[in-house]
Amino acid sequence: MLLDVRLLACLAALPLSGCGTLYLAQAAAGQWQVMAARRPIAAIEADPATSPQLRARLAQIVAVREFASRELGLPDNGSYRQYAAIGREYVVWNVVAAPEFSVVPREWCFLVAGCVAYRGYFSERRARDYALALETRGYDVVVGGVAAYSTLGRFADPVLSSMLAYGDEQLAAVIFHELAHQVAWAPGDSAFNEAFAVTVEQESLTRWLVARGTPEKLVVWQKRRVAQAEIAVLFAARRAELRRLYATPLAAPDMRAGKRAILRALVDDLRAFEQRSGMASGYARWFDVGLNNAHLASVATYFGCVPGFERMLRAAGADLPRFYAAVKELAAGPIGGRMALCGKPVAAIPGTTRG
């Protein structure tokens, strides 16, 4: 799962709501530290002190970055042409929250970026403190570490040392994903924005592996892509069950009992998938802490609209520039078109909790 955070509005000191002075200060300080740590990749490669391992990873990143602009039509700018050693496992920690009886995530609103379904902190402690405050107010919450994020092209985003924990294919996928956010962005529509980036990431990685002439890796990736789609369907089905449950007039104790049963069933679904496929679902760590509405909302944000974007890509004849143009038009248009793409009639759009 590829998570990222939109801090641009806070950095520009233009808060709407949910972006107080302390949040603004940590966002600005964190972004400044990342920018200050940047060094041109070419300079690091030429430095005799650079380890062979880092030099090899950076060479791959350069190849991925050139492929992204030359073959995929992704932005040809300063992003991912520099490297920043940040000295920690994650660059930010995202907080996702949903009400106790809703699968619709809470949103935080900013100028430029619009409303987003997650809030990012450059400090894990601050993220968990904020998550605890939300929990005391009755929210279901999840905190997740993030290895990369995008500033939507406003800054030259560097490759971060936290990204090097990924394998070669996943590292390429992250770069494709983050560059996609610079192509099209619909303020206030996280599900649209993230699913578009996931679609670009998946198609781009397929093309990258084909171009590299690595058929064995392509087969593994294609199996993983099919599995990812199957897992998304499992999450969507149980999320729909929860939505129907929450729409009933049950008393809170009965609602909680029904909620626990559905979430247990989802865990059973995922474990059955793992046994059937011999593949890890990627969500085992969530089993230990206990699934909640925020987990399901997070998955929906990234994968709920992917089938719609895949249909758009096929309709464009797999021509990426044509696909991007169509997506930009949707992003600039009314929300009805985007909801239709995701298979959600405008009349059925659930309310959101913003703050």
C-alpha positions in Angstrom: 0.0 0.0 0.0 1.4 3.4 -1.1 0.4 6.1 1.2 1.3 9.9 0.8 0.4 13.3 2.4 -0.6 16.7 1.1 1.2 19.4 3.1 1.4 22.1 0.5 -1.3 24.3 1.8 0.2 24.3 5.3 3.6 25.1 3.9 2.1 28.1 2.1 0.6 29.2 5.4 -2.9 29.2 4.1 -5.0 27.1 6.5 -8.7 26.6 6.1 -9.6 24.3 9.0 -7.9 21.5 10.9 -4.5 23.2 10.2 -3.6 25.0 13.4 -0.4 26.8 14.3 1.3 23.8 15.7 0.4 21.6 12.7 1.6 24.3 10.4 4.9 24.6 12.3 5.7 20.9 12.2 4.8 20.7 8.5 6.9 23.6 7.5 9.9 22.5 9.7 9.7 18.9 8.4 9.5 20.0 4.8 12.4 22.4 5.2 14.5 19.6 6.7 13.8 17.3 3.7 14.6 20.1 1.3 17.8 21.0 3.1 19.0 17.4 2.9 18.8 17.2 -0.9 21.9 16.5 -3.0 22.0 15.9 -6.7 22.1 12.2 -7.5 24.9 12.7 -10.0 27.0 14.3 -7.3 26.4 11.4 -4.9 27.2 8.8 -7.6 30.5 10.6 -8.3 31.5 10.8 -4.7 34.1 8.2 -3.8 32.7 7.8 -0.4 29.3 6.6 -1.7 28.9 2.9 -1.1 28.5 0.5 -4.0 25.1 -0.5 -2.8 23.8 3.1 -2.7 25.4 3.9 -6.1 23.6 0.9 -7.7 20.2 1.9 -6.3 20.7 5.5 -7.4 21.6 4.3 -10.9 18.4 2.3 -11.1 16.4 5.4 -9.9 18.0 7.5 -12.7 16.9 4.9 -15.2 13.4 4.8 -13.8 13.2 8.6 -13.8 14.3 8.9 -17.4 11.8 6.2 -18.4 9.0 7.9 -16.6 9.3 11.1 -18.7 10.5 9.6 -22.0 8.2 6.6 -22.2 5.3 7.3 -19.9 4.7 11.0 -20.4 5.1 11.8 -16.7 6.5 15.3 -15.8 10.1 16.0 -16.8 11.2 18.2 -14.0 13.5 18.3 -11.0 11.5 15.7 -8.9 13.4 12.5 -8.0 16.7 13.7 -9.5 18.0 14.5 -6.0 18.6 12.3 -3.0 17.9 13.1 0.7 19.2 11.0 3.6 16.7 11.6 6.3 18.0 9.1 8.9 14.7 7.5 9.8 12.4 4.7 8.5 9.6 6.9 7.4 9.4 10.5 6.4 5.9 11.1 7.7 3.2 9.3 9.6 -0.4 9.5 8.2 -3.5 9.6 10.5 -6.7 8.3 9.0 -9.9 8.5 11.0 -13.6 7.5 10.6 -16.5 7.8 12.9 -17.4 4.7 15.0 -20.4 3.9 12.8 -19.3 5.1 9.4 -16.9 3.9 6.7 -16.5 7.4 5.3 -13.1 8.9 6.4 -12.9 12.2 8.1 -11.4 14.9 5.9 -9.0 17.9 6.6 -9.3 20.8 4.2 -6.6 23.1 2.9 -6.3 25.7 0.1 -4.7 24.4 -3.1 -4.8 20.7 -2.1 -8.4 20.8 -1.1 -9.9 18.3 1.4 -7.9 15.1 2.0 -8.7 11.9 3.8 -5.5 11.8 5.9 -3.3 14.1 8.0 0.4 13.8 8.0 3.0 14.4 10.7 6.8 14.4 10.4 6.9 13.1 14.0 5.5 9.7 14.9 4.9 10.8 18.4 2.8 13.8 17.2 0.9 11.6 14.9 0.0 9.1 17.6 -0.8 11.9 20.1 -3.3 13.3 17.5 -4.7 9.8 16.8 -5.2 9.3 20.5 -7.1 12.6 20.7 -9.4 11.5 17.9 -9.9 8.1 19.6 -11.0 9.8 22.8 -13.7 11.6 20.7 -15.0 8.2 19.4 -13.2 7.9 16.1 -11.8 4.7 14.7 -8.2 5.6 13.8 -5.1 4.1 12.1 -1.6 5.5 12.0 0.7 4.4 9.2 4.3 5.3 8.4 4.9 6.7 4.9 8.2 6.4 3.0 7.4 9.1 0.3 5.0 11.9 -0.3 4.3 14.5 -3.0 4.2 18.3 -3.0 2.2 18.2 -6.3 5.2 19.6 -8.2 5.5 22.8 -6.2 8.9 21.6 -4.9 11.5 19.3 -6.5 10.7 16.2 -4.4 13.8 14.2 -3.8 14.3 10.4 -3.5 14.3 9.8 0.2 16.5 7.3 2.0 13.3 5.8 3.5 12.3 4.8 0.0 15.3 2.5 -0.4 13.8 0.0 1.9 11.6 -1.0 -1.0 12.6 -3.6 -3.5 13.5 -2.5 -7.0 10.0 -2.9 -8.5 8.3 -1.3 -5.6 10.7 1.6 -5.6 10.0 2.2 -9.3 6.3 2.0 -8.6 6.5 4.7 -5.8 8.3 7.1 -8.2 5.6 6.5 -10.9 2.8 7.0 -8.3 4.2 10.2 -7.0 4.8 11.7 -10.4 1.3 10.8 -11.4 0.0 13.2 -8.7 1.7 16.0 -10.6 -0.2 15.1 -13.8 -3.8 15.5 -12.4 -5.2 16.5 -9.1 -8.8 17.1 -8.1 -8.8 19.2 -5.0 -11.0 17.6 -2.3 -11.3 14.2 -4.0 -8.7 11.8 -2.3 -10.3 8.7 -3.8 -10.1 10.0 -7.3 -6.5 11.3 -6.9 -5.1 8.2 -5.2 -6.8 5.7 -7.5 -5.5 7.6 -10.6 -2.0 7.4 -9.2 -2.4 3.7 -8.4 -3.6 3.1 -12.0 -0.6 4.9 -13.4 1.7 3.1 -11.1 0.5 -0.3 -12.1 0.5 0.4 -15.8 3.9 2.1 -15.6 5.5 -0.8 -13.7 4.2 -3.3 -16.2 5.8 -1.2 -19.1 9.0 -0.8 -17.1 9.4 -4.5 -16.6 8.6 -5.3 -20.2 11.2 -2.7 -21.3 13.8 -4.1 -19.0 13.4 -7.6 -20.5 12.7 -9.3 -17.2 9.8 -11.8 -18.0 10.2 -13.6 -14.7 9.7 -10.4 -12.7 6.8 -9.4 -15.0 5.0 -12.7 -14.3 5.4 -12.2 -10.5 4.1 -8.6 -10.8 1.1 -9.6 -12.9 0.2 -12.2 -10.3 0.5 -9.7 -7.6 -1.6 -7.2 -9.5 -4.4 -9.7 -9.9 -4.1 -10.6 -6.2 -4.3 -6.9 -5.2 -7.5 -6.5 -7.2 -9.0 -9.6 -5.5 -8.1 -8.2 -2.1 -9.6 -4.8 -2.9 -12.9 -6.7 -3.8 -12.9 -8.4 -0.4 -12.4 -5.1 1.4 -15.1 -3.4 -0.7 -17.7 -6.2 0.0 -17.2 -6.0 3.7 -17.2 -2.2 3.6 -20.6 -2.3 1.8 -21.9 -4.6 4.6 -20.8 -2.2 7.2 -22.4 0.7 5.3 -25.7 -1.2 5.3 -25.3 -2.0 9.0 -24.7 1.6 9.9 -27.8 2.7 8.0 -30.0 0.6 10.2 -31.7 1.9 13.4 -30.0 -0.5 15.7 -29.0 0.5 19.2 -25.3 1.2 19.7 -24.5 -2.1 21.5 -26.1 -4.2 18.8 -24.4 -2.0 16.1 -21.0 -2.7 17.7 -21.7 -6.4 17.8 -22.6 -6.4 14.1 -19.5 -4.4 13.3 -17.2 -6.8 15.1 -18.7 -9.8 13.3 -18.2 -8.1 9.9 -14.6 -7.1 10.6 -13.9 -10.7 11.9 -15.3 -12.0 8.6 -13.0 -9.7 6.6 -10.0 -11.1 8.5 -11.2 -14.6 7.7 -11.6 -13.6 4.1 -8.0 -12.3 3.9 -6.6 -15.4 5.7 -8.5 -17.7 3.3 -7.1 -15.7 0.4 -3.5 -16.2 1.7 -4.1 -19.9 2.1 -5.7 -20.3 -1.3 -3.1 -18.2 -3.2 0.0 -18.8 -1.2 0.6 -15.0 -1.2 0.6 -12.6 1.7 -2.2 -10.2 1.7 0.0 -7.4 3.0 -2.4 -6.6 5.8 -1.4 -9.0 8.5 -0.1 -6.2 10.7 -3.6 -4.9 10.8 -4.9 -8.2 12.1 -2.8 -7.8 15.2 -4.1 -4.3 16.1 -7.7 -5.1 15.1 -9.4 -3.9 11.9 -11.7 -0.8 12.1 -13.5 1.6 9.9 -10.4 3.7 9.3 -8.5 0.7 7.9 -11.3 0.0 5.4 -11.6 3.7 4.5 -7.9 3.9 3.8 -8.0 0.9 1.4 -11.1 2.4 -0.4 -9.3 5.7 -0.9 -6.5 4.0 -2.8 -8.3 1.2 -4.7 -12.0 2.0 -4.8 -11.9 3.8 -8.2 -9.1 1.8 -9.9 -11.5 -0.3 -12.0 -13.0 2.9 -13.4 -9.6 4.3 -14.3 -8.6 1.0 -15.9 -11.7 1.3 -18.1 -10.7 4.8 -19.1 -7.2 3.6 -20.0 -8.6 0.9 -22.2 -11.0 3.4 -23.8 -7.9 5.6 -24.6 -6.3 2.6 -26.4 -3.7 2.4 -23.6 -2.3 5.7 -24.9 -1.1 7.4 -21.7 -1.1 11.0 -23.0 -4.7 10.6 -24.1 -5.6 9.0 -20.8 -4.0 11.8 -18.9 -5.9 14.4 -20.9 -9.2 12.7 -20.1 -8.4 12.4 -16.4 -7.4 16.1 -16.3 -10.8 17.0 -17.8 -12.5 14.9 -15.2 -10.4 16.4 -12.4 -11.3 20.0 -13.5 -15.0 19.2 -14.0 -17.9 18.6 -11.5 -17.8 15.9 -9.0 -20.6 14.0 -10.7 -18.3 12.8 -13.5 -15.8 11.5 -11.0 -18.3 9.8 -8.9 -19.8 8.1 -12.0 -16.3 6.9 -12.9 -16.1 5.2 -9.5 -19.5 3.6 -9.8 -21.1 5.9 -7.3 -24.3 7.8 -8.3 -24.1 11.5 -7.2 -27.4 11.0 -5.3 -25.7 8.3 -3.2 -22.6 10.3 -2.2 -22.3 9.8 1.5 -21.7 12.8 3.8 -18.2 13.4 5.0 -16.8 14.6 8.3 -14.5 17.5 7.9 -12.3 19.3 10.4 
